Amino acid sequence: PWSVRRRPRPSPPTACPGTLPLRLRVGQQGRVLPGDANLINRNPARLAEDPTNESIGRIPGGGVFNVVGGPVCTNDIAWWLVEFEGVTGWTGEGGGTSYWVEPLP
């Protein structure tokens, strides 16, 4: 008899090049920092960089979300798969020198 060898799943990155240190983790909650809302996108990319992407929701400042997957690193942003009020999609952790979200204890 022969057996099927399963290919190991790649581990999610523990850092994203060009970003601030990752603070979110799958299985925890996060909160958008006061100020502008964070978009929830269909794909883990800025809307202008992916013509198939679209915004499917917004998390307002102070809004609490569940982290369900990620991160995916694209164009100096760590994208997390989140769930907020029944909408599941990708939101960025931060850019440049600023975080847009924070982990909750």
Gaussian input, Z-matrix of N, CA and C with variables (Angstrom, degrees):
# hf/3-21g

backbone

0 1
 N
 C     1     B1
 C     2     B2     1     A1
 N     3     B3     2     A2     1     D1
 C     4     B4     3     A3     2     D2
 C     5     B5     4     A4     3     D3
 N     6     B6     5     A5     4     D4
 C     7     B7     6     A6     5     D5
 C     8     B8     7     A7     6     D6
 N     9     B9     8     A8     7     D7
 C    10    B10     9     A9     8     D8
 C    11    B11    10    A10     9     D9
 N    12    B12    11    A11    10    D10
 C    13    B13    12    A12    11    D11
 C    14    B14    13    A13    12    D12
 N    15    B15    14    A14    13    D13
 C    16    B16    15    A15    14    D14
 C    17    B17    16    A16    15    D15
 N    18    B18    17    A17    16    D16
 C    19    B19    18    A18    17    D17
 C    20    B20    19    A19    18    D18
 N    21    B21    20    A20    19    D19
 C    22    B22    21    A21    20    D20
 C    23    B23    22    A22    21    D21
 N    24    B24    23    A23    22    D22
 C    25    B25    24    A24    23    D23
 C    26    B26    25    A25    24    D24
 N    27    B27    26    A26    25    D25
 C    28    B28    27    A27    26    D26
 C    29    B29    28    A28    27    D27
 N    30    B30    29    A29    28    D28
 C    31    B31    30    A30    29    D29
 C    32    B32    31    A31    30    D30
 N    33    B33    32    A32    31    D31
 C    34    B34    33    A33    32    D32
 C    35    B35    34    A34    33    D33
 N    36    B36    35    A35    34    D34
 C    37    B37    36    A36    35    D35
 C    38    B38    37    A37    36    D36
 N    39    B39    38    A38    37    D37
 C    40    B40    39    A39    38    D38
 C    41    B41    40    A40    39    D39
 N    42    B42    41    A41    40    D40
 C    43    B43    42    A42    41    D41
 C    44    B44    43    A43    42    D42
 N    45    B45    44    A44    43    D43
 C    46    B46    45    A45    44    D44
 C    47    B47    46    A46    45    D45
 N    48    B48    47    A47    46    D46
 C    49    B49    48    A48    47    D47
 C    50    B50    49    A49    48    D48
 N    51    B51    50    A50    49    D49
 C    52    B52    51    A51    50    D50
 C    53    B53    52    A52    51    D51
 N    54    B54    53    A53    52    D52
 C    55    B55    54    A54    53    D53
 C    56    B56    55    A55    54    D54
 N    57    B57    56    A56    55    D55
 C    58    B58    57    A57    56    D56
 C    59    B59    58    A58    57    D57
 N    60    B60    59    A59    58    D58
 C    61    B61    60    A60    59    D59
 C    62    B62    61    A61    60    D60
 N    63    B63    62    A62    61    D61
 C    64    B64    63    A63    62    D62
 C    65    B65    64    A64    63    D63
 N    66    B66    65    A65    64    D64
 C    67    B67    66    A66    65    D65
 C    68    B68    67    A67    66    D66
 N    69    B69    68    A68    67    D67
 C    70    B70    69    A69    68    D68
 C    71    B71    70    A70    69    D69
 N    72    B72    71    A71    70    D70
 C    73    B73    72    A72    71    D71
 C    74    B74    73    A73    72    D72
 N    75    B75    74    A74    73    D73
 C    76    B76    75    A75    74    D74
 C    77    B77    76    A76    75    D75
 N    78    B78    77    A77    76    D76
 C    79    B79    78    A78    77    D77
 C    80    B80    79    A79    78    D78
 N    81    B81    80    A80    79    D79
 C    82    B82    81    A81    80    D80
 C    83    B83    82    A82    81    D81
 N    84    B84    83    A83    82    D82
 C    85    B85    84    A84    83    D83
 C    86    B86    85    A85    84    D84
 N    87    B87    86    A86    85    D85
 C    88    B88    87    A87    86    D86
 C    89    B89    88    A88    87    D87
 N    90    B90    89    A89    88    D88
 C    91    B91    90    A90    89    D89
 C    92    B92    91    A91    90    D90
 N    93    B93    92    A92    91    D91
 C    94    B94    93    A93    92    D92
 C    95    B95    94    A94    93    D93
 N    96    B96    95    A95    94    D94
 C    97    B97    96    A96    95    D95
 C    98    B98    97    A97    96    D96
 N    99    B99    98    A98    97    D97
 C   100   B100    99    A99    98    D98
 C   101   B101   100   A100    99    D99
 N   102   B102   101   A101   100   D100
 C   103   B103   102   A102   101   D101
 C   104   B104   103   A103   102   D102
 N   105   B105   104   A104   103   D103
 C   106   B106   105   A105   104   D104
 C   107   B107   106   A106   105   D105
 N   108   B108   107   A107   106   D106
 C   109   B109   108   A108   107   D107
 C   110   B110   109   A109   108   D108
 N   111   B111   110   A110   109   D109
 C   112   B112   111   A111   110   D110
 C   113   B113   112   A112   111   D111
 N   114   B114   113   A113   112   D112
 C   115   B115   114   A114   113   D113
 C   116   B116   115   A115   114   D114
 N   117   B117   116   A116   115   D115
 C   118   B118   117   A117   116   D116
 C   119   B119   118   A118   117   D117
 N   120   B120   119   A119   118   D118
 C   121   B121   120   A120   119   D119
 C   122   B122   121   A121   120   D120
 N   123   B123   122   A122   121   D121
 C   124   B124   123   A123   122   D122
 C   125   B125   124   A124   123   D123
 N   126   B126   125   A125   124   D124
 C   127   B127   126   A126   125   D125
 C   128   B128   127   A127   126   D126
 N   129   B129   128   A128   127   D127
 C   130   B130   129   A129   128   D128
 C   131   B131   130   A130   129   D129
 N   132   B132   131   A131   130   D130
 C   133   B133   132   A132   131   D131
 C   134   B134   133   A133   132   D132
 N   135   B135   134   A134   133   D133
 C   136   B136   135   A135   134   D134
 C   137   B137   136   A136   135   D135
 N   138   B138   137   A137   136   D136
 C   139   B139   138   A138   137   D137
 C   140   B140   139   A139   138   D138
 N   141   B141   140   A140   139   D139
 C   142   B142   141   A141   140   D140
 C   143   B143   142   A142   141   D141
 N   144   B144   143   A143   142   D142
 C   145   B145   144   A144   143   D143
 C   146   B146   145   A145   144   D144
 N   147   B147   146   A146   145   D145
 C   148   B148   147   A147   146   D146
 C   149   B149   148   A148   147   D147
 N   150   B150   149   A149   148   D148
 C   151   B151   150   A150   149   D149
 C   152   B152   151   A151   150   D150
 N   153   B153   152   A152   151   D151
 C   154   B154   153   A153   152   D152
 C   155   B155   154   A154   153   D153
 N   156   B156   155   A155   154   D154
 C   157   B157   156   A156   155   D155
 C   158   B158   157   A157   156   D156
 N   159   B159   158   A158   157   D157
 C   160   B160   159   A159   158   D158
 C   161   B161   160   A160   159   D159
 N   162   B162   161   A161   160   D160
 C   163   B163   162   A162   161   D161
 C   164   B164   163   A163   162   D162
 N   165   B165   164   A164   163   D163
 C   166   B166   165   A165   164   D164
 C   167   B167   166   A166   165   D165
 N   168   B168   167   A167   166   D166
 C   169   B169   168   A168   167   D167
 C   170   B170   169   A169   168   D168
 N   171   B171   170   A170   169   D169
 C   172   B172   171   A171   170   D170
 C   173   B173   172   A172   171   D171
 N   174   B174   173   A173   172   D172
 C   175   B175   174   A174   173   D173
 C   176   B176   175   A175   174   D174
 N   177   B177   176   A176   175   D175
 C   178   B178   177   A177   176   D176
 C   179   B179   178   A178   177   D177
 N   180   B180   179   A179   178   D178
 C   181   B181   180   A180   179   D179
 C   182   B182   181   A181   180   D180
 N   183   B183   182   A182   181   D181
 C   184   B184   183   A183   182   D182
 C   185   B185   184   A184   183   D183
 N   186   B186   185   A185   184   D184
 C   187   B187   186   A186   185   D185
 C   188   B188   187   A187   186   D186
 N   189   B189   188   A188   187   D187
 C   190   B190   189   A189   188   D188
 C   191   B191   190   A190   189   D189
 N   192   B192   191   A191   190   D190
 C   193   B193   192   A192   191   D191
 C   194   B194   193   A193   192   D192
 N   195   B195   194   A194   193   D193
 C   196   B196   195   A195   194   D194
 C   197   B197   196   A196   195   D195
 N   198   B198   197   A197   196   D196
 C   199   B199   198   A198   197   D197
 C   200   B200   199   A199   198   D198
 N   201   B201   200   A200   199   D199
 C   202   B202   201   A201   200   D200
 C   203   B203   202   A202   201   D201
 N   204   B204   203   A203   202   D202
 C   205   B205   204   A204   203   D203
 C   206   B206   205   A205   204   D204
 N   207   B207   206   A206   205   D205
 C   208   B208   207   A207   206   D206
 C   209   B209   208   A208   207   D207
 N   210   B210   209   A209   208   D208
 C   211   B211   210   A210   209   D209
 C   212   B212   211   A211   210   D210
 N   213   B213   212   A212   211   D211
 C   214   B214   213   A213   212   D212
 C   215   B215   214   A214   213   D213
 N   216   B216   215   A215   214   D214
 C   217   B217   216   A216   215   D215
 C   218   B218   217   A217   216   D216
 N   219   B219   218   A218   217   D217
 C   220   B220   219   A219   218   D218
 C   221   B221   220   A220   219   D219
 N   222   B222   221   A221   220   D220
 C   223   B223   222   A222   221   D221
 C   224   B224   223   A223   222   D222
 N   225   B225   224   A224   223   D223
 C   226   B226   225   A225   224   D224
 C   227   B227   226   A226   225   D225
 N   228   B228   227   A227   226   D226
 C   229   B229   228   A228   227   D227
 C   230   B230   229   A229   228   D228
 N   231   B231   230   A230   229   D229
 C   232   B232   231   A231   230   D230
 C   233   B233   232   A232   231   D231
 N   234   B234   233   A233   232   D232
 C   235   B235   234   A234   233   D233
 C   236   B236   235   A235   234   D234
 N   237   B237   236   A236   235   D235
 C   238   B238   237   A237   236   D236
 C   239   B239   238   A238   237   D237
 N   240   B240   239   A239   238   D238
 C   241   B241   240   A240   239   D239
 C   242   B242   241   A241   240   D240
 N   243   B243   242   A242   241   D241
 C   244   B244   243   A243   242   D242
 C   245   B245   244   A244   243   D243
 N   246   B246   245   A245   244   D244
 C   247   B247   246   A246   245   D245
 C   248   B248   247   A247   246   D246
 N   249   B249   248   A248   247   D247
 C   250   B250   249   A249   248   D248
 C   251   B251   250   A250   249   D249
 N   252   B252   251   A251   250   D250
 C   253   B253   252   A252   251   D251
 C   254   B254   253   A253   252   D252
 N   255   B255   254   A254   253   D253
 C   256   B256   255   A255   254   D254
 C   257   B257   256   A256   255   D255
 N   258   B258   257   A257   256   D256
 C   259   B259   258   A258   257   D257
 C   260   B260   259   A259   258   D258
 N   261   B261   260   A260   259   D259
 C   262   B262   261   A261   260   D260
 C   263   B263   262   A262   261   D261
 N   264   B264   263   A263   262   D262
 C   265   B265   264   A264   263   D263
 C   266   B266   265   A265   264   D264
 N   267   B267   266   A266   265   D265
 C   268   B268   267   A267   266   D266
 C   269   B269   268   A268   267   D267
 N   270   B270   269   A269   268   D268
 C   271   B271   270   A270   269   D269
 C   272   B272   271   A271   270   D270
 N   273   B273   272   A272   271   D271
 C   274   B274   273   A273   272   D272
 C   275   B275   274   A274   273   D273
 N   276   B276   275   A275   274   D274
 C   277   B277   276   A276   275   D275
 C   278   B278   277   A277   276   D276
 N   279   B279   278   A278   277   D277
 C   280   B280   279   A279   278   D278
 C   281   B281   280   A280   279   D279
 N   282   B282   281   A281   280   D280
 C   283   B283   282   A282   281   D281
 C   284   B284   283   A283   282   D282
 N   285   B285   284   A284   283   D283
 C   286   B286   285   A285   284   D284
 C   287   B287   286   A286   285   D285
 N   288   B288   287   A287   286   D286
 C   289   B289   288   A288   287   D287
 C   290   B290   289   A289   288   D288
 N   291   B291   290   A290   289   D289
 C   292   B292   291   A291   290   D290
 C   293   B293   292   A292   291   D291
 N   294   B294   293   A293   292   D292
 C   295   B295   294   A294   293   D293
 C   296   B296   295   A295   294   D294
 N   297   B297   296   A296   295   D295
 C   298   B298   297   A297   296   D296
 C   299   B299   298   A298   297   D297
 N   300   B300   299   A299   298   D298
 C   301   B301   300   A300   299   D299
 C   302   B302   301   A301   300   D300
 N   303   B303   302   A302   301   D301
 C   304   B304   303   A303   302   D302
 C   305   B305   304   A304   303   D303
 N   306   B306   305   A305   304   D304
 C   307   B307   306   A306   305   D305
 C   308   B308   307   A307   306   D306
 N   309   B309   308   A308   307   D307
 C   310   B310   309   A309   308   D308
 C   311   B311   310   A310   309   D309
 N   312   B312   311   A311   310   D310
 C   313   B313   312   A312   311   D311
 C   314   B314   313   A313   312   D312

   B1=1.4474
   B2=1.5260
   B3=1.2691
   B4=1.4606
   B5=1.5156
   B6=1.2967
   B7=1.4574
   B8=1.5275
   B9=1.2957
   B10=1.4603
   B11=1.5190
   B12=1.3108
   B13=1.4605
   B14=1.5176
   B15=1.2871
   B16=1.4610
   B17=1.5163
   B18=1.2949
   B19=1.4541
   B20=1.5229
   B21=1.3298
   B22=1.4735
   B23=1.5205
   B24=1.3325
   B25=1.4638
   B26=1.5163
   B27=1.3313
   B28=1.4637
   B29=1.5293
   B30=1.3029
   B31=1.4650
   B32=1.5116
   B33=1.3447
   B34=1.4611
   B35=1.5219
   B36=1.3257
   B37=1.4651
   B38=1.5273
   B39=1.3119
   B40=1.4651
   B41=1.5245
   B42=1.3240
   B43=1.4602
   B44=1.5208
   B45=1.3105
   B46=1.4539
   B47=1.5201
   B48=1.3314
   B49=1.4680
   B50=1.5214
   B51=1.3259
   B52=1.4558
   B53=1.5156
   B54=1.3570
   B55=1.4650
   B56=1.5192
   B57=1.3126
   B58=1.4617
   B59=1.5245
   B60=1.3214
   B61=1.4663
   B62=1.5322
   B63=1.3297
   B64=1.4637
   B65=1.5207
   B66=1.3351
   B67=1.4600
   B68=1.5267
   B69=1.3261
   B70=1.4633
   B71=1.5228
   B72=1.3206
   B73=1.4662
   B74=1.5263
   B75=1.3146
   B76=1.4632
   B77=1.5274
   B78=1.3178
   B79=1.4508
   B80=1.5167
   B81=1.3275
   B82=1.4564
   B83=1.5296
   B84=1.3191
   B85=1.4474
   B86=1.5205
   B87=1.3183
   B88=1.4484
   B89=1.5101
   B90=1.3250
   B91=1.4610
   B92=1.5224
   B93=1.3329
   B94=1.4569
   B95=1.5215
   B96=1.3164
   B97=1.4598
   B98=1.5293
   B99=1.3292
   B100=1.4656
   B101=1.5275
   B102=1.3174
   B103=1.4671
   B104=1.5087
   B105=1.3196
   B106=1.4585
   B107=1.5235
   B108=1.3192
   B109=1.4672
   B110=1.5303
   B111=1.3325
   B112=1.4590
   B113=1.5234
   B114=1.3228
   B115=1.4539
   B116=1.5205
   B117=1.3097
   B118=1.4632
   B119=1.5294
   B120=1.3248
   B121=1.4624
   B122=1.5189
   B123=1.3331
   B124=1.4602
   B125=1.5336
   B126=1.3458
   B127=1.4651
   B128=1.5189
   B129=1.3454
   B130=1.4676
   B131=1.5293
   B132=1.3238
   B133=1.4669
   B134=1.5197
   B135=1.3231
   B136=1.4674
   B137=1.5303
   B138=1.3124
   B139=1.4618
   B140=1.5269
   B141=1.3401
   B142=1.4644
   B143=1.5306
   B144=1.3378
   B145=1.4610
   B146=1.5204
   B147=1.3214
   B148=1.4594
   B149=1.5246
   B150=1.3367
   B151=1.4617
   B152=1.5329
   B153=1.3323
   B154=1.4692
   B155=1.5267
   B156=1.3186
   B157=1.4576
   B158=1.5243
   B159=1.3198
   B160=1.4615
   B161=1.5207
   B162=1.3166
   B163=1.4519
   B164=1.5223
   B165=1.3426
   B166=1.4652
   B167=1.5256
   B168=1.3345
   B169=1.4577
   B170=1.5086
   B171=1.3299
   B172=1.4675
   B173=1.5176
   B174=1.3281
   B175=1.4674
   B176=1.5224
   B177=1.3252
   B178=1.4692
   B179=1.5254
   B180=1.3269
   B181=1.4620
   B182=1.5157
   B183=1.3298
   B184=1.4578
   B185=1.5140
   B186=1.3454
   B187=1.4587
   B188=1.5204
   B189=1.3296
   B190=1.4712
   B191=1.5239
   B192=1.3402
   B193=1.4605
   B194=1.5223
   B195=1.3273
   B196=1.4618
   B197=1.5217
   B198=1.3283
   B199=1.4648
   B200=1.5297
   B201=1.3426
   B202=1.4641
   B203=1.5238
   B204=1.3269
   B205=1.4565
   B206=1.5073
   B207=1.3426
   B208=1.4542
   B209=1.5183
   B210=1.2883
   B211=1.4517
   B212=1.5274
   B213=1.3382
   B214=1.4517
   B215=1.5195
   B216=1.3270
   B217=1.4637
   B218=1.5217
   B219=1.3324
   B220=1.4598
   B221=1.5143
   B222=1.3210
   B223=1.4633
   B224=1.5237
   B225=1.3251
   B226=1.4605
   B227=1.5263
   B228=1.3188
   B229=1.4614
   B230=1.5218
   B231=1.3258
   B232=1.4658
   B233=1.5272
   B234=1.3260
   B235=1.4573
   B236=1.5172
   B237=1.3216
   B238=1.4605
   B239=1.5173
   B240=1.3234
   B241=1.4578
   B242=1.5192
   B243=1.3308
   B244=1.4608
   B245=1.5221
   B246=1.3257
   B247=1.4616
   B248=1.5180
   B249=1.3327
   B250=1.4581
   B251=1.5227
   B252=1.3212
   B253=1.4623
   B254=1.5240
   B255=1.3257
   B256=1.4623
   B257=1.5156
   B258=1.3261
   B259=1.4659
   B260=1.5244
   B261=1.3363
   B262=1.4612
   B263=1.5215
   B264=1.3252
   B265=1.4577
   B266=1.5208
   B267=1.3133
   B268=1.4662
   B269=1.5245
   B270=1.3310
   B271=1.4617
   B272=1.5257
   B273=1.3233
   B274=1.4544
   B275=1.5204
   B276=1.3491
   B277=1.4661
   B278=1.5225
   B279=1.3215
   B280=1.4553
   B281=1.5100
   B282=1.3211
   B283=1.4522
   B284=1.5127
   B285=1.3238
   B286=1.4619
   B287=1.5199
   B288=1.3148
   B289=1.4655
   B290=1.5265
   B291=1.3417
   B292=1.4633
   B293=1.5262
   B294=1.3243
   B295=1.4576
   B296=1.5204
   B297=1.3391
   B298=1.4609
   B299=1.5203
   B300=1.3333
   B301=1.4586
   B302=1.5253
   B303=1.3336
   B304=1.4599
   B305=1.5210
   B306=1.3319
   B307=1.4717
   B308=1.5222
   B309=1.3169
   B310=1.4592
   B311=1.5224
   B312=1.3354
   B313=1.4757
   B314=1.5228
   A1=110.64
   A2=115.51
   A3=121.54
   A4=109.41
   A5=116.09
   A6=120.16
   A7=109.44
   A8=114.49
   A9=120.93
   A10=108.06
   A11=115.66
   A12=119.71
   A13=108.20
   A14=115.03
   A15=119.76
   A16=109.73
   A17=114.19
   A18=119.65
   A19=108.21
   A20=118.73
   A21=119.41
   A22=110.48
   A23=114.58
   A24=119.94
   A25=108.90
   A26=116.70
   A27=117.18
   A28=110.23
   A29=115.41
   A30=120.12
   A31=109.33
   A32=117.45
   A33=118.01
   A34=109.58
   A35=116.75
   A36=118.66
   A37=110.98
   A38=114.22
   A39=119.56
   A40=110.74
   A41=115.78
   A42=122.46
   A43=107.62
   A44=116.86
   A45=122.04
   A46=108.26
   A47=117.96
   A48=120.10
   A49=111.23
   A50=115.83
   A51=121.62
   A52=114.77
   A53=117.42
   A54=119.40
   A55=110.51
   A56=114.10
   A57=120.50
   A58=108.54
   A59=119.50
   A60=120.52
   A61=111.00
   A62=115.78
   A63=120.65
   A64=110.00
   A65=115.93
   A66=120.21
   A67=112.37
   A68=117.15
   A69=120.18
   A70=110.19
   A71=116.29
   A72=123.42
   A73=108.01
   A74=116.18
   A75=120.89
   A76=108.75
   A77=116.41
   A78=121.85
   A79=113.93
   A80=117.80
   A81=119.93
   A82=109.37
   A83=115.03
   A84=120.74
   A85=109.55
   A86=114.90
   A87=121.47
   A88=109.19
   A89=115.15
   A90=120.99
   A91=108.08
   A92=116.34
   A93=121.05
   A94=107.85
   A95=116.33
   A96=121.09
   A97=110.56
   A98=117.88
   A99=120.48
   A100=110.88
   A101=114.91
   A102=120.55
   A103=110.35
   A104=115.51
   A105=121.27
   A106=112.16
   A107=114.56
   A108=120.94
   A109=109.46
   A110=116.29
   A111=122.00
   A112=107.60
   A113=116.63
   A114=120.32
   A115=110.43
   A116=116.03
   A117=122.42
   A118=104.79
   A119=116.55
   A120=122.22
   A121=111.06
   A122=115.38
   A123=121.01
   A124=111.00
   A125=116.96
   A126=122.60
   A127=109.93
   A128=117.92
   A129=120.49
   A130=112.62
   A131=116.20
   A132=121.92
   A133=108.70
   A134=115.43
   A135=120.29
   A136=107.94
   A137=116.46
   A138=120.79
   A139=111.83
   A140=117.28
   A141=121.07
   A142=112.65
   A143=118.23
   A144=121.32
   A145=113.51
   A146=118.46
   A147=122.21
   A148=108.39
   A149=117.69
   A150=119.81
   A151=113.78
   A152=118.47
   A153=120.55
   A154=111.68
   A155=116.60
   A156=120.98
   A157=110.66
   A158=115.70
   A159=120.78
   A160=108.88
   A161=115.41
   A162=121.39
   A163=108.05
   A164=116.32
   A165=119.69
   A166=111.83
   A167=117.07
   A168=120.63
   A169=111.55
   A170=114.09
   A171=121.90
   A172=108.16
   A173=114.70
   A174=120.81
   A175=105.65
   A176=118.27
   A177=119.68
   A178=111.70
   A179=115.91
   A180=120.19
   A181=110.00
   A182=117.11
   A183=122.54
   A184=113.85
   A185=117.40
   A186=121.20
   A187=111.78
   A188=116.42
   A189=122.78
   A190=108.62
   A191=115.76
   A192=122.37
   A193=110.05
   A194=115.82
   A195=122.68
   A196=109.06
   A197=117.26
   A198=122.43
   A199=107.09
   A200=116.44
   A201=120.18
   A202=113.39
   A203=118.61
   A204=120.64
   A205=111.22
   A206=114.81
   A207=120.70
   A208=111.75
   A209=115.92
   A210=126.25
   A211=112.38
   A212=114.03
   A213=123.03
   A214=105.37
   A215=116.43
   A216=121.60
   A217=109.94
   A218=117.59
   A219=120.92
   A220=109.57
   A221=114.91
   A222=122.70
   A223=113.44
   A224=115.58
   A225=122.99
   A226=114.06
   A227=117.24
   A228=122.19
   A229=108.36
   A230=116.18
   A231=121.71
   A232=106.80
   A233=116.22
   A234=122.57
   A235=109.58
   A236=116.42
   A237=122.35
   A238=109.36
   A239=115.50
   A240=121.25
   A241=106.49
   A242=116.37
   A243=121.35
   A244=110.05
   A245=114.06
   A246=121.69
   A247=107.01
   A248=116.08
   A249=121.72
   A250=108.37
   A251=115.84
   A252=122.89
   A253=112.34
   A254=116.35
   A255=121.64
   A256=115.76
   A257=117.67
   A258=121.73
   A259=108.21
   A260=116.31
   A261=120.94
   A262=109.12
   A263=115.88
   A264=121.58
   A265=109.48
   A266=116.09
   A267=122.80
   A268=111.34
   A269=115.91
   A270=121.13
   A271=109.13
   A272=116.37
   A273=121.05
   A274=112.44
   A275=114.65
   A276=119.99
   A277=111.69
   A278=116.98
   A279=120.32
   A280=110.19
   A281=115.86
   A282=120.76
   A283=110.26
   A284=115.13
   A285=119.56
   A286=110.54
   A287=116.47
   A288=121.06
   A289=112.16
   A290=117.20
   A291=120.68
   A292=112.32
   A293=114.87
   A294=119.83
   A295=108.57
   A296=116.72
   A297=122.30
   A298=110.81
   A299=115.98
   A300=122.02
   A301=109.22
   A302=115.42
   A303=120.03
   A304=108.91
   A305=116.76
   A306=119.02
   A307=110.57
   A308=116.12
   A309=120.25
   A310=108.45
   A311=117.03
   A312=119.00
   A313=112.10
   D1=151.22
   D2=178.20
   D3=-117.16
   D4=160.24
   D5=-179.17
   D6=-125.26
   D7=155.13
   D8=177.75
   D9=-89.55
   D10=127.13
   D11=176.96
   D12=-89.84
   D13=125.18
   D14=178.36
   D15=-86.33
   D16=133.45
   D17=176.62
   D18=-77.31
   D19=129.75
   D20=-179.60
   D21=-64.15
   D22=142.23
   D23=176.22
   D24=-72.20
   D25=138.60
   D26=176.73
   D27=-66.76
   D28=141.73
   D29=176.94
   D30=-73.59
   D31=146.18
   D32=175.40
   D33=-64.17
   D34=152.75
   D35=-179.73
   D36=-64.88
   D37=149.71
   D38=175.59
   D39=-98.98
   D40=-5.46
   D41=176.06
   D42=-155.68
   D43=153.39
   D44=175.85
   D45=-118.98
   D46=127.46
   D47=179.69
   D48=-57.42
   D49=135.45
   D50=176.38
   D51=80.56
   D52=6.50
   D53=-179.85
   D54=-116.05
   D55=168.47
   D56=171.09
   D57=-67.15
   D58=162.21
   D59=176.87
   D60=-56.61
   D61=139.04
   D62=179.74
   D63=-67.20
   D64=135.19
   D65=178.50
   D66=-117.62
   D67=-25.33
   D68=179.77
   D69=-80.09
   D70=159.89
   D71=176.87
   D72=-143.63
   D73=146.24
   D74=175.64
   D75=-61.31
   D76=136.67
   D77=178.53
   D78=96.05
   D79=-4.86
   D80=179.04
   D81=-110.70
   D82=175.89
   D83=174.68
   D84=-104.08
   D85=153.00
   D86=174.63
   D87=-131.45
   D88=169.84
   D89=-179.64
   D90=-138.61
   D91=136.93
   D92=174.24
   D93=-72.89
   D94=133.02
   D95=-179.95
   D96=-66.44
   D97=154.98
   D98=-179.87
   D99=-55.07
   D100=143.06
   D101=-179.28
   D102=123.23
   D103=-138.79
   D104=-176.58
   D105=-64.60
   D106=151.62
   D107=175.13
   D108=-72.50
   D109=153.23
   D110=171.84
   D111=-96.18
   D112=132.48
   D113=176.02
   D114=-72.26
   D115=149.34
   D116=167.40
   D117=-108.03
   D118=117.99
   D119=-177.23
   D120=-105.38
   D121=154.52
   D122=176.84
   D123=-65.34
   D124=-38.43
   D125=-179.20
   D126=-119.53
   D127=155.93
   D128=179.99
   D129=-79.60
   D130=72.79
   D131=179.76
   D132=-163.79
   D133=157.95
   D134=173.63
   D135=-64.16
   D136=145.92
   D137=-177.95
   D138=-57.65
   D139=-40.22
   D140=-177.80
   D141=-69.33
   D142=-17.80
   D143=-175.68
   D144=-97.39
   D145=-7.72
   D146=-177.62
   D147=-138.65
   D148=104.87
   D149=-176.32
   D150=-64.97
   D151=-16.59
   D152=178.39
   D153=-90.97
   D154=-5.21
   D155=-176.05
   D156=-82.19
   D157=156.11
   D158=173.45
   D159=-152.97
   D160=153.77
   D161=175.10
   D162=-80.39
   D163=129.96
   D164=-178.91
   D165=-115.72
   D166=2.63
   D167=178.33
   D168=176.61
   D169=178.17
   D170=178.56
   D171=-140.32
   D172=144.10
   D173=172.41
   D174=-111.65
   D175=115.27
   D176=-176.95
   D177=-70.39
   D178=161.33
   D179=172.83
   D180=-51.47
   D181=129.87
   D182=-177.10
   D183=87.75
   D184=-8.91
   D185=-179.96
   D186=-68.51
   D187=136.81
   D188=-179.13
   D189=-102.51
   D190=134.79
   D191=-177.70
   D192=-132.85
   D193=162.39
   D194=175.40
   D195=-100.07
   D196=135.24
   D197=176.53
   D198=-91.47
   D199=117.63
   D200=-175.32
   D201=-114.10
   D202=-9.63
   D203=178.58
   D204=-169.03
   D205=171.76
   D206=177.15
   D207=107.45
   D208=-172.19
   D209=0.77
   D210=-85.88
   D211=162.11
   D212=167.91
   D213=-117.12
   D214=130.64
   D215=-176.92
   D216=-100.41
   D217=116.92
   D218=174.17
   D219=-143.33
   D220=133.73
   D221=174.86
   D222=46.74
   D223=51.40
   D224=174.51
   D225=65.01
   D226=27.17
   D227=175.14
   D228=-133.46
   D229=136.02
   D230=171.41
   D231=-91.70
   D232=119.09
   D233=-178.61
   D234=-102.18
   D235=133.67
   D236=179.64
   D237=-117.32
   D238=139.13
   D239=173.99
   D240=-80.46
   D241=119.42
   D242=-173.87
   D243=-127.48
   D244=160.70
   D245=173.71
   D246=-123.10
   D247=127.25
   D248=178.63
   D249=-140.82
   D250=117.59
   D251=177.93
   D252=47.65
   D253=46.60
   D254=175.60
   D255=85.41
   D256=-3.19
   D257=178.36
   D258=-104.72
   D259=128.66
   D260=177.70
   D261=-116.47
   D262=126.00
   D263=179.74
   D264=-171.05
   D265=-165.77
   D266=-171.62
   D267=-105.58
   D268=133.94
   D269=175.43
   D270=-132.89
   D271=148.63
   D272=-177.67
   D273=-84.70
   D274=146.59
   D275=178.93
   D276=-80.52
   D277=-31.89
   D278=-178.81
   D279=172.19
   D280=177.92
   D281=178.54
   D282=-154.47
   D283=150.33
   D284=-179.26
   D285=61.76
   D286=-116.74
   D287=-179.72
   D288=-113.43
   D289=14.52
   D290=-176.02
   D291=-124.46
   D292=133.29
   D293=169.48
   D294=-82.84
   D295=145.67
   D296=175.54
   D297=-103.02
   D298=-18.63
   D299=-178.21
   D300=-136.46
   D301=164.62
   D302=176.18
   D303=-137.36
   D304=150.92
   D305=175.22
   D306=-75.42
   D307=148.43
   D308=171.91
   D309=-97.54
   D310=145.96
   D311=-179.10
   D312=-65.84

